Amino acid sequence: MSVRSLTSALGAACSAFALLLAVPGSASAATGQFRYTYTTAEGYEAVGFLNNPTSGTCINLTAPGSTPGTASRAPQNRTDATATVFLNADCEGDTYYTLHPGAGASDRLLPRSVVFS
């Protein structure tokens, strides 16, 4: 094999590898369920949940039937991914807490959004 054909083959292999790295993969998801408690507008306690939530995407914890802007409480991370819960909507602000897989928090933690890694 000549040096020129070896260089061409090596260049083609490097280009194919670079293309493979550049193509985005499918979105990954945490496997399991993320739960949180909230109070409905009528004053009833209810449980909200996210099944197999998408990783890397901020999810606002809106609770059906609750007063808009109301925080949820007592998050339970029953997924296989780390959940970072924020006290503000849209995963904004400097106050956040990390819940490892299988971990939960007390009623005192009042998250409004979550992102999974």
N, C-alpha and C positions, 0 to 999 in steps of 0.2 A: 504494500500500500504506500502510495507516495505521500510526501509531507503535505502537499496541497489537498489531497482528498481526505487526509486525516484531520486537517484544519477545518475543512468544510463540514465533516461529520461532527466534529466537536462543537463547531458553531451552531449547527442545527440542533444538537442535543441541548445546548445551553439555552437556545431560543425556546425550545419546547418546554423546558423546565421553568423558564421565566413566565411563559404564558400560563402554565398550570398554576403558578403562584398568584397570578393576577386575576384569574377567574374567581369570582366570589362563590363561596359554597352556599349550601342551603342554610336557612336560619335555624339556629339550634334552639332548643327549648329545655327548660328545666322539667324533669319528670317528677310528677307528684302534685300535691295540692298545697296552696298557700291559703290560710284561713285568717279571718279577722272578724271581730264582733262590732256591731253598730246598733244604734237605737233608731227605730223608725220614727217618722213624724208623729205617729200616734202614741209613741212612748214605749213600744214593745222592743225587747231585745231580740236581735236576729244575728245570723252568721252569714257572712259573705265568703266567697271562695274563688280562687283562680285555679283552674285545672291546666297542668302542663304549660305554664306561662312562657312566653317567648323571652329568651335571654337577650340582654343588652338594650331592651326597650323599656322606657319609663311607662309605668301603668298607674294611673290615678285610681285610688280606691274609692270610687263612687259607690254608694250603697243604695240599692233600690228602695224607694219609699222613705229615705231619710231626708232631712232638711239639707238643701244644697250648701256645700262648704263645711259640713259637719265632719269631724275627724272620726276615723274608726279607732278601735282599741284592741289590745291584746293579740297582736299578730302571732301566728303560729306557722313556721316554715317547715312544712312536711314535704319539701321537694329535695332533690339531690343536688341543688345548687345553692350558693350563698345568696341571700336576699339582703339588699340594703334598703331600709325603710327611711323615708324622709318625713319630717313634720310638716313640710310644705307640699303643695301640689306641684306637679311637673318635675319632680325630683330636684327641686331647687332649694337653696339655702345651705347654711353651714351646719345645721343640726341634723344628723342622721345616725342610724344605728345599724350594725351588721348582725344579721341572724344567720348562723351557720345551718347547714342541713339538719333538720330534726329539732332545732331550737325554737323556743317561744319566748314571749315577753308578757309582762303583767298588764293589767288594765290601765296602768299609769302611762304606758307608751301609746301616744295618739298619732299614728301615722296617717298621712294623706296620699302618699305615693310610694311605689316600690320599684326597684330594678333588680333583675337577677343576673348573676355572672356565671 
